[in-house]
């Protein structure tokens, strides 16, 4: 006998558990469904627009979407928001950044979800630090502090043979803290760049 789950109980159960982004495995566990039944249910609800597919295996309710920064952390794990988006968030650069940029220890990736771009750049594992937990809409997410976002940005620009960041608010950056992060990468050129740009 196939267990039937209606939209009302589906929504009430998941929202009641405060699960802003859910996977098929969670749906199987919550409703006691088989994989086949779960896949069919999620496909049907997505087609109706009752739920939104963020990427393969991740869904959310369109009427209760979590913040972009929370989605960014969940789309590709492990990751933390950094680079241009974090620099703008902390007021280091004046521009508004629409692409949600993150750092990961996995392969560089890019996703499009909800009409927005989420990009992930790979760095060495030794440099995967310098992020903090912040909250939006009561949901926690990982984002680089201003100094780490600055160093991450200059490190990747160096690797890609681009010029260092030149337009930024120096008052928002602690030079000693930034230098400590730069030293993690073991790259003399990066250390030199951080020293000279933050003089």
LINQUI-V603003 format. One line per field, one symbol per residue. phi: phi as a letter, one per 20 degrees, with the letter a starting at -180 (. if undefined). burial: 1 if it has 9 or more other C-alpha atoms within 8 Angstrom, else 0. A space follows every 10 residues. Layout:
phi->???
burial->???
This chain:
phi->.efeceffff ffffffeldf ccdgfffgff dmefffffgf ffffffffnf cdeeagnccb efebfffgff ggfefbdfac fblgffffge mfdffedeee ecdbeeffbb cdblmcdcdc decfgfeean dceccclmde bebffgffff fgfffffffe ldfffddbef fedegfffff fffffmcgff gffffffdf
burial->0000000001 0011100001 1111001100 0010001110 0100110001 1111100111 1100010011 1110100011 1111111101 1110000011 1111100100 0010011111 1110001100 1000000001 1111111111 1111101100 0000000010 0110100110 1110100001 101110000
